[in-house]
Amino acid sequence: MIRTFITPTQSNFNVALEFPEDYLGQELEIIVFKKQEGLIAEKKLNQIKLSDKYRGVFSKDDAKSFNEHTQQMRKEWDNI
């Protein structure tokens, strides 16, 4: 992997890239984002509660049934 940081001073940026021999003939991906942008997105993703992630997926009856089923399965595991 090749990683470098730049600070552009104009809206267009022309650059000559040099690749190692083992990169030649391979499909490569070039990504541009602000240095902290990727880290912030990952942090926000980890802050989402599981209950918020699945809110509205189940009806109230389905959610109650699923919760009862889950509790029963956990009790069965405790008995093993």
C-alpha positions as CSV (number, residue, x, y, z in Angstrom):
1,M,0.0,0.0,0.0
2,I,1.2,3.5,-0.8
3,R,-0.1,6.3,1.4
4,T,0.9,10.0,1.3
5,F,-0.5,13.3,2.4
6,I,-0.7,16.5,0.4
7,T,-2.1,20.0,0.9
8,P,-3.5,21.4,-2.3
9,T,-3.4,25.1,-2.8
10,Q,-5.5,25.2,-6.0
11,S,-8.8,23.5,-7.0
12,N,-7.0,21.4,-9.6
13,F,-4.0,19.2,-8.9
14,N,-1.9,17.5,-11.5
15,V,0.4,14.8,-10.2
16,A,2.7,12.2,-11.7
17,L,2.3,8.9,-9.8
18,E,5.0,6.3,-9.5
19,F,4.0,2.7,-8.8
20,P,6.1,-0.2,-7.6
21,E,6.6,-3.0,-10.2
22,D,4.2,-5.4,-8.4
23,Y,1.4,-2.8,-8.9
24,L,1.7,-2.8,-12.7
25,G,-1.1,-4.5,-14.5
26,Q,-3.2,-4.6,-11.3
27,E,-6.5,-2.7,-10.8
28,L,-5.9,0.1,-8.4
29,E,-8.2,2.3,-6.4
30,I,-7.4,6.0,-5.7
31,I,-9.4,7.6,-3.0
32,V,-9.4,11.3,-2.0
33,F,-10.8,12.5,1.3
34,K,-9.9,14.9,4.1
35,K,-7.4,13.4,6.5
36,Q,-9.9,13.3,9.5
37,E,-13.0,12.5,7.4
38,G,-12.6,8.7,7.3
39,L,-11.9,8.6,11.1
40,I,-15.0,10.7,11.9
41,A,-17.3,8.5,9.8
42,E,-16.0,5.4,11.5
43,K,-16.5,6.9,14.9
44,K,-20.1,7.9,14.1
45,L,-20.8,4.4,12.8
46,N,-19.6,2.9,16.2
47,Q,-21.8,5.4,18.1
48,I,-25.1,4.2,16.6
49,K,-27.0,2.1,19.1
50,L,-28.3,-1.3,17.9
51,S,-31.8,-0.4,18.8
52,D,-31.6,2.8,16.7
53,K,-30.2,0.8,13.8
54,Y,-33.1,-1.5,13.6
55,R,-35.9,0.9,14.7
56,G,-39.0,0.5,12.6
57,V,-37.9,-2.8,11.1
58,F,-40.2,-4.9,13.2
59,S,-43.8,-4.3,14.0
60,K,-44.5,-4.1,17.8
61,D,-45.9,-7.6,17.8
62,D,-43.0,-9.0,15.8
63,A,-40.6,-7.2,18.1
64,K,-42.3,-8.6,21.2
65,S,-42.3,-12.1,19.7
66,F,-38.6,-11.8,18.7
67,N,-37.7,-10.6,22.2
68,E,-39.4,-13.5,23.9
69,H,-37.8,-15.9,21.5
70,T,-34.4,-14.4,22.2
71,Q,-34.9,-14.6,26.0
72,Q,-35.9,-18.2,25.7
73,M,-32.8,-19.1,23.6
74,R,-30.6,-17.3,26.2
75,K,-32.2,-19.3,29.0
76,E,-31.5,-22.5,27.0
77,W,-27.9,-21.6,26.7
78,D,-27.6,-21.0,30.4
79,N,-28.9,-24.5,31.1
80,I,-26.1,-26.1,29.0
